[in-house]
Amino acid sequence: MIGRELPAVEDIVPVADIAIQAPIPRPRRNIFCVGKNYREHAKEFAHSGFDSSAAQGAVPDAPIVFSKLPETVIPHGAEILLDPGVTEAVDYEAELAVIVGTAGRNIPQSEAMNHVWGYTIVNDLTARDLQSRHSQWLIGKSQDTFCPMGPAAVTADEIDLADTPVRCRVNGEMRQESNTALMIFDVPAIIAAISNGITLMPGDVIATGTPAGVGIGFTPPKYLRAGDRVAIEIGGIGTLENPVAEA
């Protein structure tokens, strides 16, 4: 305000000395996730032998929605932990995530973007063997540390959903390279589907699906191993990078 002194500037803290947390360190409830939302990934997953929804066809007619437990979230730089006593088939999935800003229920597609605060990056890690064994996805998706998130969140105006690149590298090798324009169901369609009878709340996180190039898409599959590094880059947000270690 005019006439008031500005507060003193505190000591500058180097970025290297800051521990970056996930944008939403502990979501208030499960993270909503969309499966098989890029055509080429839907095809590679349907042919992998791990897809319990394959009988419905490779490309879904409506969004496939599942969830991950809030406790899966870890920040940029934290270790993805592999427990060899539980799973031997851990896969990476690069995804743009929506952060809900305004509550709503039965939201029409035409109004859906009014409920979006912004976006971040998530790695929707998956234990493929558990996913197949249990014929559903919660356990295989919800292992501890299986949702790296970050490194930042940006407001909705920072992302052009019609043209935002999505890339994933493992140990520097490009594995996934796509664009949000290639989603089967766009963000308004996803929000409309999830809010159909369910009230979305501020702070809810919706992972919008992964493109082709996940580990099960290779022959033989390229699962994560201790010592690997996974880097997911989404235009306008940054790069989410995490090392992999044995639990």
C-alpha positions as CSV (number, residue, x, y, z in Angstrom):
1,M,0.0,0.0,0.0
2,I,1.1,3.6,-0.6
3,G,2.9,5.0,2.3
4,R,3.8,1.7,3.9
5,E,7.2,0.2,4.0
6,L,7.8,-3.1,2.3
7,P,8.9,-6.0,4.5
8,A,12.6,-6.6,4.6
9,V,14.0,-9.2,2.1
10,E,15.0,-12.4,3.8
11,D,18.2,-14.2,3.1
12,I,18.2,-15.8,-0.4
13,V,18.2,-19.6,-0.3
14,P,19.9,-21.4,-3.2
15,V,17.5,-23.7,-5.1
16,A,20.0,-26.5,-4.5
17,D,19.3,-26.3,-0.8
18,I,15.6,-26.6,-1.1
19,A,13.8,-29.9,-0.8
20,I,11.0,-29.8,-3.4
21,Q,7.8,-31.4,-2.3
22,A,5.0,-32.7,-4.6
23,P,2.5,-30.0,-5.6
24,I,-0.1,-31.9,-3.6
25,P,1.9,-34.0,-1.1
26,R,-1.1,-35.9,0.2
27,P,-4.2,-35.7,-1.9
28,R,-7.4,-35.6,0.3
29,R,-8.6,-38.8,-1.4
30,N,-7.6,-41.3,-4.1
31,I,-6.1,-40.0,-7.3
32,F,-8.4,-40.5,-10.2
33,C,-6.7,-42.1,-13.2
34,V,-7.7,-42.8,-16.8
35,G,-6.5,-46.0,-18.5
36,K,-5.9,-46.6,-22.2
37,N,-6.4,-43.0,-23.3
38,Y,-4.0,-42.9,-26.2
39,R,-4.7,-45.2,-29.2
40,E,-1.3,-46.7,-29.6
41,H,-0.9,-47.4,-25.9
42,A,-4.4,-48.9,-25.8
43,K,-3.3,-51.3,-28.6
44,E,0.0,-52.2,-27.0
45,F,-1.6,-52.8,-23.6
46,A,-4.5,-54.9,-25.1
47,H,-1.9,-57.2,-26.8
48,S,0.4,-57.4,-23.7
49,G,-1.5,-60.1,-21.9
50,F,-1.9,-57.9,-18.8
51,D,-5.1,-56.1,-19.7
52,S,-8.1,-57.4,-17.9
53,S,-10.3,-55.0,-19.9
54,A,-9.1,-56.2,-23.3
55,A,-12.4,-58.1,-23.9
56,Q,-14.0,-54.7,-24.3
57,G,-11.8,-53.9,-27.2
58,A,-8.4,-52.3,-27.6
59,V,-9.7,-48.8,-27.8
60,P,-12.4,-48.0,-25.1
61,D,-15.8,-46.5,-25.9
62,A,-15.9,-44.6,-22.6
63,P,-13.1,-43.5,-20.2
64,I,-11.7,-46.3,-18.1
65,V,-11.3,-44.9,-14.6
66,F,-9.4,-46.3,-11.7
67,S,-7.6,-44.9,-8.7
68,K,-4.3,-44.8,-6.8
69,L,-4.1,-44.3,-3.0
70,P,-3.0,-40.9,-1.8
71,E,0.0,-42.4,0.0
72,T,1.6,-43.3,-3.3
73,V,2.7,-39.7,-3.9
74,I,6.4,-38.8,-3.7
75,P,8.1,-35.7,-4.9
76,H,10.6,-35.0,-7.7
77,G,14.0,-36.6,-6.8
78,A,12.6,-39.1,-4.3
79,E,13.3,-42.8,-4.8
80,I,10.8,-45.1,-6.5
81,L,11.1,-48.3,-4.3
82,L,10.9,-51.7,-5.8
83,D,10.0,-54.6,-3.5
84,P,11.2,-57.8,-5.1
85,G,9.2,-59.8,-2.7
86,V,6.0,-58.3,-4.0
87,T,6.5,-57.6,-7.7
88,E,9.1,-58.2,-10.5
89,A,7.3,-56.2,-13.2
90,V,7.2,-52.5,-12.4
91,D,6.4,-50.2,-15.3
92,Y,6.5,-46.4,-15.9
93,E,3.7,-44.3,-17.3
94,A,4.2,-40.6,-18.2
95,E,1.0,-38.6,-17.6
96,L,-0.4,-35.1,-17.6
97,A,-2.4,-34.6,-14.4
98,V,-5.3,-32.2,-13.9
99,I,-5.7,-30.4,-10.6
100,V,-9.3,-29.5,-9.8
101,G,-9.9,-26.0,-8.6
102,T,-13.7,-25.7,-8.2
103,A,-16.1,-28.4,-6.9
104,G,-18.8,-29.8,-9.2
105,R,-21.1,-32.7,-9.9
106,N,-22.6,-33.8,-13.2
107,I,-20.4,-31.3,-14.9
108,P,-21.1,-30.9,-18.7
109,Q,-18.2,-30.9,-21.1
110,S,-19.0,-27.4,-22.1
111,E,-18.3,-26.2,-18.5
112,A,-15.6,-28.6,-17.5
113,M,-12.6,-26.3,-18.0
114,N,-14.1,-23.9,-15.5
115,H,-13.4,-26.5,-12.8
116,V,-9.7,-26.9,-13.7
117,W,-7.1,-25.0,-11.6
118,G,-4.1,-26.3,-13.3
119,Y,-1.8,-29.2,-14.2
120,T,1.2,-31.2,-13.0
121,I,3.1,-34.3,-14.0
122,V,2.6,-37.8,-12.5
123,N,4.4,-41.1,-13.2
124,D,1.6,-43.7,-12.9
125,L,3.9,-46.6,-11.9
126,T,2.3,-50.0,-12.2
127,A,3.2,-53.5,-11.0
128,R,2.0,-55.4,-14.1
129,D,2.1,-58.8,-12.5
130,L,-0.2,-57.6,-9.7
131,Q,-2.4,-55.8,-12.2
132,S,-2.9,-59.0,-14.0
133,R,-3.2,-61.3,-11.0
134,H,-6.0,-59.3,-9.3
135,S,-8.0,-58.6,-12.5
136,Q,-8.2,-55.0,-11.4
137,W,-5.8,-52.2,-11.0
138,L,-5.8,-50.7,-7.5
139,I,-3.2,-52.9,-5.9
140,G,-0.8,-52.9,-8.8
141,K,-1.1,-49.1,-9.1
142,S,-1.0,-48.3,-5.4
143,Q,2.3,-49.7,-4.1
144,D,4.2,-47.3,-1.9
145,T,6.1,-44.6,-3.9
146,F,4.1,-45.5,-7.1
147,C,3.0,-41.9,-7.9
148,P,5.9,-39.5,-8.3
149,M,4.4,-36.0,-8.8
150,G,5.8,-32.6,-9.8
151,P,8.2,-30.9,-10.0
152,A,5.8,-28.1,-10.1
153,A,2.1,-27.2,-10.8
154,V,1.1,-24.7,-13.4
155,T,-2.2,-22.8,-13.8
156,A,-4.6,-23.9,-16.6
157,D,-3.7,-21.0,-18.8
158,E,-0.1,-22.2,-19.0
159,I,-1.0,-25.4,-20.9
160,D,-2.3,-25.8,-24.5
161,L,-4.1,-29.1,-24.4
162,A,-4.3,-29.1,-28.2
163,D,-0.5,-29.2,-28.4
164,T,1.6,-30.2,-25.4
165,P,4.4,-32.7,-25.8
166,V,4.7,-35.7,-23.4
167,R,8.0,-37.5,-23.2
168,C,9.6,-40.2,-21.0
169,R,13.2,-41.2,-20.8
170,V,14.7,-44.1,-18.8
171,N,18.4,-43.8,-18.3
172,G,18.4,-41.2,-21.1
173,E,16.7,-43.5,-23.6
174,M,13.6,-42.1,-25.1
175,R,10.7,-44.5,-24.4
176,Q,7.6,-42.4,-24.8
177,E,7.1,-39.4,-27.1
178,S,3.6,-38.1,-27.8
179,N,1.3,-35.1,-27.4
180,T,-1.9,-34.4,-25.4
181,A,-3.7,-33.7,-28.7
182,L,-3.7,-37.5,-29.2
183,M,-5.8,-38.3,-26.2
184,I,-8.8,-40.4,-27.0
185,F,-10.9,-38.6,-24.4
186,D,-9.9,-35.0,-23.8
187,V,-9.9,-33.3,-20.4
188,P,-13.5,-32.0,-20.6
189,A,-14.7,-35.5,-21.5
190,I,-12.8,-37.0,-18.6
191,I,-14.1,-34.5,-16.1
192,A,-17.7,-35.0,-17.4
193,A,-17.4,-38.7,-17.0
194,I,-15.8,-38.8,-13.5
195,S,-18.2,-36.1,-12.2
196,N,-21.3,-38.1,-13.3
197,G,-22.9,-38.6,-9.9
198,I,-19.6,-38.0,-8.1
199,T,-18.7,-34.6,-6.7
200,L,-15.2,-33.5,-7.7
201,M,-13.5,-31.4,-5.0
202,P,-10.8,-28.7,-5.0
203,G,-7.5,-30.4,-4.9
204,D,-8.6,-33.6,-6.6
205,V,-6.0,-34.9,-9.0
206,I,-6.9,-36.6,-12.3
207,A,-4.2,-38.5,-14.3
208,T,-5.2,-38.4,-17.9
209,G,-3.5,-41.5,-19.3
210,T,-0.2,-42.5,-20.8
211,P,1.0,-42.8,-24.4
212,A,2.6,-45.7,-26.1
213,G,6.1,-46.8,-25.2
214,V,5.7,-48.3,-21.7
215,G,7.8,-51.2,-20.7
216,I,5.3,-53.9,-21.6
217,G,5.3,-52.6,-25.2
218,F,8.7,-54.0,-25.8
219,T,9.8,-57.6,-26.5
220,P,11.0,-58.6,-24.0
221,P,9.4,-56.0,-21.6
222,K,11.6,-53.3,-20.3
223,Y,10.7,-53.2,-16.6
224,L,12.3,-50.8,-14.1
225,R,15.3,-52.0,-12.1
226,A,17.2,-50.6,-9.2
227,G,19.7,-48.0,-10.4
228,D,17.4,-46.8,-13.2
229,R,16.4,-43.1,-13.6
230,V,13.0,-42.1,-15.0
231,A,12.6,-38.6,-16.4
232,I,9.1,-37.4,-17.6
233,E,8.9,-34.1,-19.5
234,I,5.7,-32.3,-20.2
235,G,5.9,-29.0,-22.1
236,G,5.1,-26.0,-20.0
237,I,5.6,-27.8,-16.7
238,G,9.1,-29.2,-16.6
239,T,10.7,-32.5,-15.9
240,L,9.8,-35.0,-13.2
241,E,12.8,-37.2,-12.5
242,N,13.2,-40.0,-10.0
243,P,15.8,-42.7,-9.3
244,V,14.8,-46.3,-8.8
245,A,16.0,-48.3,-5.8
246,E,15.2,-51.6,-4.1
247,A,13.0,-51.3,-1.0
